[in-house]
Amino acid sequence: MDIYTIIFLALAVFIFLRLRSVLGQRTGNERPPFDRTARNALGGAPDKNVVTMPGKVIDQPPLAPTAEPAPPSDRWKGLTEPGTALAQGLDAIVERDSTFEPRHFLSGARGAYEMIVLAFANGDRRSLRDLLSSEVYESFDAAIKDREKNEQKTETRFVSIDKAELVGAELRDRTAQLTVRFVSQMISVTRDKAGNIVDGNPDKVADITDIWTFARDTTSRDPNWKLVGTGSAN
């Protein structure tokens, strides 16, 4: 073996050892390659139309794939009793949309309720468009226009939302509808251009009960629920 062969062998061993130290060895515990697309989908900026608490649009996350279905008698425990019209309505919605989870819905509904009330008071049409059906939006918009015509401003502040409970559920063709009773305490006052009070009381906390209905097309890829009907028990 001549001197050049020895030099080349030594150089090859040196390069191999350097590469080994830089690249490391596979151990079976390495993390998978970083997937930017997957990360953006799971942890990126949320859709501006999707409201979670407090106050955006009501969205519906998928159920965990390992979740065991609850027995029929316990399925809606804490929400309603088995065999009631509400339970039957919830069953029908879940049968059409397996991702539906009413407790998550109620959490989002609380936020949507507060956001809609405040957006209406502030005349925030942009927020209302994202949260209301076209028919309800027209009704809210008409009230805002009337207030603007009379140069009035409304100030509303929530003290608390004491309860948000499901009181109705049904599936109409492919559209799920959920009716929620909200019990809250708020302070609201409407003033004219000169600042005089024309309605409400800035020093009085009012007990408010609203009954609102939200709807969503279960065949749509859009997870958002929108307000389609309003009522009040006050």
N, C-alpha and C positions, 0 to 999 in steps of 0.2 A: 504494500500500500504506500503510494508516494505522498509527498508532503501536501500536494494540492487536494487530494482526496480527503486527507485528515482535516484540512482547513474547512472544506465544504461540509463535512459531517458535523464538525463542531458548530459551524454557523447554523445548520439546520436545527440542531438540538437547541441552540440559543433562541432561535425564532419561535420554535414550538413552545418552549417554556414561557416566553414573553406573552404569546397569544393566550396561553392557558391562564396566566395570572391576570390578564386584562379582561377576558371574556368570562372566566369562571367556569364552573362545572354545573351541569344540570342535576338537581337534587330531587325533583318531583314536587317541590313546594313553591315554585315560582308563581307569581301572579300572572294572569293572562294579559295579553297586550292591551294597552289602554284604548278603549273604544270611544272616541270623541262624540260620535253620533248618539250612542246609547247614553252617555253622560248628559248631553244636552236635553235628551228626551225626558230623563228622570229628574235631573236636578237643575235644569236651566231656568230661564225666566218664565214665570207662569203666564198663561194666556190671560190677557187683561180682562177677558169676559168671564173667567172662572172665579167665582167668589167663595172663599172659605172664611171662617170666622177670624177677624171681625169684618164682615160685610163686603163680599164681592158677589159673584154669581154662584148659585148652588151647583156644585159638580158632584159626580158620582164615581168613586174609585172602584177598580175591579176587586173582587173578593180574593183573599189569599187562596192559592190553589190547593193548599192542604187543609183548609177549613172543613170541618165535619158538619154536615147539615144537622140542624137542631131538630129534635122530635117535634111533630106537629103541635103537641100540647104546650111546648116551651118556646116555640118559634118566635112568638111576639110577646114574650114575657116582659112585663113592665110597660108595654104599649097598649095592649088590649087583651081581652079574654078570648079563648078559642071559640070559634063558631059565630062570633059577632060579624056584623056587616063590615066593620073595619078590618078584621082579620081576614075575611074572605077577599076583600079588595086588595090587601097586601099580598095574599097568596097569588092572586091573579097577576099582579104586577111582577112578582118574582118569577113566576112561570114564564113570562114573556121576556123579562130582563134579569138574568141571574146575577148581575153586578149590583142590583139595587140593594141598599142597606138603609133602612129607615132611620136608624139612630144617627148615622152620618148625615143623612138628609136634614134631620132636625137641627143638627149643629150648624150646618150651612144656612138653614132657613132663619135662624136667629140673626146671623150676620146680615143676611139679605134684608130682613125686616128693618133692622136699624138703618142700614144704608139707604133703603128706599124712602123711609120716613124723612131722614135728614136731607136727601137729595131733593125731595119734593119741597121741603121747607126752604131750601136754598135756591130753588129754581134751576137745579142742575139737570138739564135735559139730556146731556150726553150720558150721564150715569144711568138715568132712567131708561133710555133706549135699550141699554144692554140687559136690563133686568125685567122689563115688562113686555107683555104681548102688545101687538099694535093697537088693539082695542083699548086696553087699559092705559096705554101711553097717551092715546088721544084724550081720554078723560082727564088724566093728570095734567096734560099740556093745556087743556082748556081752562082748568082751575088756575094754573100758573099765569096764563094770559090775562085772566080776569083780575088777578092780584096785581099784575104789572100795569094794567089799564087804570086801576084805581090808585096806583103808586103806593102800594102797601108792601110791607116786608114781614115775613114770619120768622121768628126765632124759636127753635125747638131744641131742647136738651133732654137726653135720656137720663133718668135717675137709676133705673134698673129694668131688666127684662126678667120678670119673676117666673114666667112659665112659657113654654112653647110645646104644645102637645098635639098629636095627630087626632083629628076628630072625623076624618073621612078619607077614603081611598077607593079608587075605582079605575078600571081599565076600559077606555072607550075606543074600541077598535085597536089601534096601535098606540094610542095616547094615554099615558099614565097621568092621573090627577090626584093630588094630595091636598087635603084641606087641613090647615093648622090654626089652632086658637092661640093667640099671643096675649099674655097678660103682662102689662108693663106699667111703669110709673114714669111720667115725663112732665116737663115744664114747657109750655108753649104759649106764645103771645104774638099777636099780629098788630103792627103799628102802621099808621098812615105816614104820609110824607113829612109831617111836622113832628113825628115821634109820639103822637097820641095813641093810646091803646084802643083798638077797635074790636079786639076779640082776645080772649084768654087772660091769664094773670101771671106775670113774671115771678110772683112770690108764692104761687100755689102749685103743689105737686098733684097732678091729676092721675087717677087710676083709669087706665085705658085697656079695653078688651077688643082686639081686632080678630076677625076670622078671614083668613086669606087662603086662596087656592092657587097652587102652583101646578104646572103641567110640563110634560116632556114627551117628545116622540121617541118611543122605545126602539125604533128602527134606525134612528139617526145616529151618526157618529159624534154628534155634538152632545157632550155630557150635561149641558146646562139646563136647569129648570127655570121657567119664567113665570112671573105672576100673571094669572089670567082672570082673577076675580077678587074683589075685596068686599068686606062687610064689617059691621061694627055692632057690638052688643051694648054699646054705651048710648 
